[in-house]
């Protein structure tokens, strides 16, 4: 049996969270995919990070996610944010996040970066495009992760390889997410 990529401690915490709340994990990242941009939607609640992170510990996926650098530098929570996979991003200066993420894929043999394309927990009809262009620049697929509160499922959906036609690919992505219900469905994908 292969060694776990993620902490055994966090794995058991995640199993307890899912056991207590009645959630279940479904789907897996195909084993041949070592690098990917992962998006998660609908993102409608602060609870999403807890459930999503628990699902990734159960799946043994060492997912990383970007956060404001202030979160990592926070005296009280910084250690926890780093421990669960945060990649700090300094938003105070003008930097190219797409190039930065593409460069990260060049630096690691295995890397999964998780992004919430809505960029907010409120309803957002216009998604941020950075996840798409970072995946395209790094030549990695986009994996669709989800939380479906109506079914209490956290999982992995289809794998999308960017074709270069953003509008066409986004239509396919959003069609998948329209079948998933966030904690506050009125704020989800329409």
N, C-alpha and C positions, 0 to 999 in steps of 0.2 A: 504494500500500500504506500502510495506517495505521501510525503510529508505535506501537512497543511501549509498553504501560502499565508493564511491569516491566523491570528492568534486563537488558540484553543479556548482561552478565557472568554474572548468576545463571541466565539461560536456558541458557547453554552449560555451566555447572556442572551444572545439572539434567539436561541431555541426557547428559552424561558419566556421572552417577550411574545413570540408567536404562539406559544402554548397558552399563556394567560389570556391573550387577546383574541384567540381563535383564527388568526391569520395563517395562510399557508403560502409556500413558495412554489412557483411553477416555472418550468423552462430552464434552460442552461445556455451558456455561451458555447457555441461549437468549439471543441477542443483545439482545432487547428488555428483558431483566431487568437493570436497572442497580443495584438495591439488593436485598440478600437476607441472610437469616440462613442460614448454611450449617452443617449438623451433619455430623460425621464419626464413623463407628463401623464396626466395633468398634475401640476404642482399647485395645490390650492391651500395647503396648511403647513404650519411649522412641524407638525407631527410626521410629515412625509420623510424627512431625513432619518428619523428614528426607525421607521418601518423599512425604508429602502436600505439603510445601512445594515439592519438586522438580516434582511434577505440576502445581501451580498456576503455576509459572514457565513450564513447557512450554505450558500452556493460555493463558498471558498474562492470568491473573486476579490482580489486585492484592488478594489476600485478606489480611485483618487478623485477628488472634486475640488474645484476652485472656490475660494472664499475670500472675502475682503481681508487684507493683511491685518487689520485691526482685530479680527477674531483670533488669529494665531498669537498675536501679541498681548491678548487679554490675560491679565495676571491670574484670574480665577478659572477661566475656561480654556486658555490657550493649549495647555497640555492635552486636554481631552480632544479638542478639535484636531490637533496634529495626530493624536493616536488613532483617530478613526479615518484618516486618509486625506486631510486637507492639504491642498497646494495653495499657499498664499499668493494673492495677486494684489499688487500695489496700484490702486485706482487713482492715486493722487497725482500721478504724472502721466503724460501722454505716452502710452506704450501700445504696441501692437499685440494684442492678446492672441490673435489668430496665428501670427508667426511664432509667438512664444510657445503655444501649444504644439504646433507642428514641430518645433525644435525639440520639445520634450520627447516626442515619439522617436526622434533620432537618437536620443540619449539613453533610452531604456530598451532592453530586450523584450520585456513584457510591460504593457501599460494600458490601463483602461481609465479614461478620463470621463467622469460623469458631469453632464451639464443639464440644467433645466432651461430649455430654449425660450420659455415664456419670460424669464428674467424677473418674475414677480409671482406672488401668490394670487393676485387679482386676475380677473379675466383680461387676456391680452390677445387680440386678434392678429397682431403682427409680431411674429417671433423674431428673435435675434438670429442673425445668419452665421455668426462666427463658428458655431459647431460644424456647420456644413463645410465652410471653406477651410477650416483647420483639418477636417477629415480628408478633404480633397487634396490639400497641399501635402499631407503626410502619407497619402495613398493607403488609408485605413478605412474600414467599413464603419458605418453608423449602426449601432445596435439599439433597438427600441426597448427600453425598460419601462415598467409601469407599476402603478399601485391602483388597484381597482377596489375602492371601498365598498361598492355594492356587493361584491363577491368575497371580500377579504382575501384578495390574491395579490401577491407581489411577485413579479416575474420578468422574464425575458421574452420579447416578441421577435418579430422578423429582423433580419440583418439586411441593411440597405447599403449598397455600394454606390457612392456618388457618381452620377452619370455626367455631371457638368451642367445639367439642366435643373437648376435649383427649384423652379416653380413646379415642374413635373414631379421631382423627387419629394418635395414638400407636400404636394397633394396626396401622394401615396402614404407618407408618414402620418399626416393628419387624419386620413381615413382610418388608419389603425387606431389612433388615439381617441377618435370619436366613439369607439366601442368601450372605452374605459371611463369610469366615474370617479372623480376626486372626492375628497371629504366634503367639499362644498361644490356640488355638480354645476351650479350656475356660473362658477368661475372657470370651468374646464374648457376643453377644445370644442369649438362649434363648427 
